């Protein structure tokens, strides 16, 4: 279950007219993906330089672009394998850049409480957010749909973006630190949820039957895990 799952349908309904306009204008999904990544990199730079509200605003706009590219691709019958690869790869760039920018701010800004623990939380957030995405991709590569988890990319963007835009970093950057810590913890939980989900849904009986076929090495299953 996603933390913000209830907002998905209203959001998609709201952006449908814009999606239709982009399709009519001939805008390519990969172009939207590129623009979105540029915005999230600018957001990371703004965070790193201490412009927290600007960073939050740019992050939210980049999140909208991240949604639009997939909608345009599907609605305009422009879905391609390279487009999916391109989008997924640049999403990971954005995830890492956001927390690097926030970490740079927390390490260099004056009057920051809990500086070192907050920087460590940023590192955990980077690693866990990448693992969330990798776990899904690896599972789907094995034929298992894996979208479970309480915190995915939309949750990260909204929580960081909205709080930063409305409040900024907060006194002594405590609000920003709390958001990063929350997202780091939620992402770790999501990784565990996906591990458990794949463990429960992996087709072990079919694999065991395949191992009994002539010519299949006994260590095949172990190597595939």
C-alpha positions as CSV (number, residue, x, y, z in Angstrom):
1,X,0.0,0.0,0.0
2,X,1.4,3.4,-0.9
3,X,1.4,6.3,1.5
4,X,-0.2,8.6,-1.1
5,X,-2.1,6.1,-3.2
6,X,-5.5,7.8,-2.7
7,X,-4.2,10.9,-4.6
8,X,-3.3,9.0,-7.8
9,X,-6.7,9.0,-9.5
10,X,-7.5,12.7,-8.8
11,X,-4.1,13.7,-10.0
12,X,-4.3,11.7,-13.2
13,X,-7.8,13.1,-13.9
14,X,-6.4,16.7,-13.4
15,X,-3.5,16.2,-15.8
16,X,-5.5,14.4,-18.5
17,X,-6.2,17.6,-20.5
18,X,-2.5,18.6,-20.5
19,X,-1.6,15.0,-21.6
20,X,-4.0,15.3,-24.5
21,X,-2.6,18.7,-25.5
22,X,1.0,17.4,-25.4
23,X,0.0,14.4,-27.6
24,X,-1.7,16.7,-30.1
25,X,1.4,18.9,-30.2
26,X,3.6,16.0,-31.0
27,X,5.8,16.2,-27.9
28,X,7.8,13.1,-27.4
29,X,7.9,11.3,-24.1
30,X,11.7,11.2,-24.0
31,X,11.7,15.0,-24.4
32,X,9.5,15.3,-21.3
33,X,11.8,12.9,-19.4
34,X,14.8,14.9,-20.3
35,X,13.2,18.2,-19.2
36,X,12.0,16.5,-15.9
37,X,15.6,15.3,-15.2
38,X,17.0,18.8,-15.9
39,X,14.5,20.2,-13.4
40,X,15.3,17.7,-10.7
41,X,19.1,18.5,-11.1
42,X,18.4,22.2,-10.8
43,X,16.3,21.3,-7.7
44,X,19.3,19.5,-6.2
45,X,21.6,22.4,-6.9
46,X,19.1,24.8,-5.3
47,X,18.9,22.5,-2.2
48,X,22.7,22.4,-2.0
49,X,23.0,26.2,-2.2
50,X,20.5,26.6,0.6
51,X,17.5,27.8,-1.6
52,X,15.2,25.2,0.1
53,X,11.8,26.6,-1.1
54,X,13.1,26.9,-4.7
55,X,14.4,23.4,-4.5
56,X,11.1,22.1,-3.3
57,X,9.2,23.9,-6.1
58,X,11.5,22.6,-8.8
59,X,11.3,19.1,-7.3
60,X,7.5,19.2,-7.5
61,X,7.5,20.4,-11.1
62,X,9.9,17.7,-12.0
63,X,7.6,15.1,-10.4
64,X,4.8,16.4,-12.7
65,X,7.0,15.9,-15.7
66,X,7.9,12.5,-14.5
67,X,4.2,11.6,-14.5
68,X,3.5,13.2,-17.8
69,X,6.1,11.3,-19.9
70,X,4.5,7.9,-19.1
71,X,1.0,9.2,-19.7
72,X,2.0,10.7,-23.0
73,X,3.8,7.6,-24.1
74,X,0.7,5.4,-23.3
75,X,-1.9,7.8,-24.5
76,X,-0.1,8.6,-27.8
77,X,0.9,5.0,-28.5
78,X,4.6,6.0,-28.2
79,X,5.7,3.3,-25.7
80,X,9.1,1.9,-26.6
81,X,11.6,-0.3,-24.8
82,X,14.3,2.3,-25.0
83,X,11.9,4.9,-23.6
84,X,11.1,2.8,-20.6
85,X,14.9,2.2,-20.1
86,X,15.6,5.9,-20.5
87,X,12.9,7.0,-18.1
88,X,13.9,4.5,-15.4
89,X,17.6,5.3,-15.6
90,X,17.1,9.1,-15.4
91,X,14.7,8.6,-12.5
92,X,17.5,7.0,-10.5
93,X,19.7,10.0,-11.4
94,X,17.0,12.2,-10.0
95,X,16.6,10.2,-6.8
96,X,20.3,10.3,-6.0
97,X,20.7,14.0,-7.0
98,X,17.9,15.1,-4.6
99,X,19.4,13.6,-1.5
100,X,23.0,14.6,-2.5
101,X,21.8,18.2,-2.8
102,X,20.0,18.0,0.6
103,X,23.0,16.3,2.1
104,X,25.4,19.1,0.8
105,X,23.1,21.7,2.4
106,X,23.0,19.9,5.8
107,X,26.8,19.5,5.8
108,X,27.7,23.1,4.9
109,X,24.9,25.3,6.2
110,X,25.4,27.1,9.5
111,X,23.2,26.4,12.5
112,X,22.2,22.9,11.5
113,X,21.2,20.5,14.3
114,X,22.3,16.9,14.2
115,X,24.5,17.5,11.1
116,X,26.3,14.2,11.0
117,X,23.2,11.9,11.6
118,X,21.3,13.9,9.0
119,X,24.0,13.4,6.4
120,X,24.0,9.7,7.2
121,X,20.2,9.6,6.8
122,X,20.7,11.1,3.3
123,X,23.2,8.4,2.4
124,X,20.7,5.7,3.7
125,X,17.9,7.4,1.7
126,X,20.0,7.3,-1.5
127,X,20.9,3.7,-1.1
128,X,17.4,2.5,-0.1
129,X,15.6,4.5,-2.8
130,X,17.9,2.9,-5.4
131,X,17.2,-0.5,-3.9
132,X,13.4,0.1,-4.0
133,X,13.6,0.6,-7.7
134,X,16.1,-2.2,-8.3
135,X,14.1,-4.7,-6.4
136,X,11.0,-4.0,-8.6
137,X,13.0,-4.1,-11.8
138,X,14.8,-7.4,-10.9
139,X,11.5,-9.0,-9.8
140,X,9.8,-8.0,-13.0
141,X,12.7,-9.4,-15.0
142,X,12.0,-12.7,-13.3
143,X,8.3,-12.4,-14.3
144,X,7.0,-11.2,-10.9
145,X,5.1,-7.9,-10.7
146,X,6.3,-6.1,-7.6
147,X,4.7,-2.8,-6.9
148,X,4.2,-3.3,-3.2
149,X,5.6,-0.9,-0.6
150,X,4.7,2.1,1.5
151,X,7.1,4.6,-0.1
152,X,7.8,4.9,-3.7
153,X,9.1,7.7,-5.9
154,X,5.9,9.7,-5.8
155,X,5.9,9.7,-2.0
156,X,9.6,10.9,-1.9
157,X,8.9,13.7,-4.3
158,X,5.8,14.9,-2.6
159,X,7.0,14.8,1.0
160,X,10.3,16.6,0.3
161,X,8.8,19.0,-2.3
162,X,5.7,20.1,-0.4
163,X,7.4,20.4,3.0
164,X,10.3,22.3,1.5
165,X,8.2,24.7,-0.5
166,X,5.8,25.5,2.3
167,X,8.1,25.6,5.4
168,X,11.6,25.5,4.0
169,X,14.2,23.7,6.1
170,X,12.6,24.6,9.4
171,X,14.4,25.9,12.5
172,X,17.9,24.5,12.6
173,X,16.9,22.5,9.5
174,X,15.0,20.1,11.8
175,X,12.0,19.7,9.5
176,X,14.2,18.8,6.5
177,X,16.2,16.4,8.6
178,X,13.0,14.8,9.9
179,X,11.6,14.4,6.4
180,X,14.9,12.8,5.1
181,X,14.9,10.4,8.1
182,X,11.3,9.5,7.6
183,X,11.9,8.8,3.9
184,X,15.0,6.8,4.6
185,X,13.1,4.6,7.1
186,X,10.1,4.2,4.8
187,X,12.3,3.2,1.9
188,X,14.1,0.6,3.9
189,X,10.7,-0.8,4.9
190,X,9.7,-0.8,1.3
191,X,12.8,-2.8,0.3
192,X,12.0,-5.4,3.0
193,X,8.4,-5.5,1.8
194,X,9.5,-6.3,-1.7
195,X,12.0,-8.9,-0.6
196,X,9.2,-10.7,1.4
197,X,6.7,-10.3,-1.5
198,X,9.1,-11.9,-4.1
199,X,10.1,-14.6,-1.6
200,X,6.4,-15.5,-1.2
201,X,5.5,-15.3,-4.9
202,X,8.6,-16.8,-6.5
203,X,7.6,-19.9,-8.5
204,X,9.8,-22.4,-6.5
205,X,7.8,-25.5,-7.5
206,X,8.2,-24.8,-11.2
207,X,12.0,-24.1,-10.7
208,X,12.3,-27.4,-8.8
209,X,10.6,-29.3,-11.6
210,X,12.9,-27.7,-14.1
211,X,16.0,-28.7,-12.1
212,X,14.9,-32.4,-12.5
213,X,15.1,-32.1,-16.2
214,X,18.1,-33.8,-17.9
215,X,21.0,-31.6,-18.4
216,X,20.1,-28.9,-15.9
217,X,23.0,-28.3,-13.4
218,X,22.0,-28.7,-9.8
219,X,23.3,-25.2,-8.9
220,X,21.2,-23.4,-11.5
221,X,18.6,-22.2,-9.0
222,X,21.2,-21.0,-6.5
223,X,23.0,-19.0,-9.2
224,X,19.8,-17.3,-10.3
225,X,19.0,-15.9,-6.9
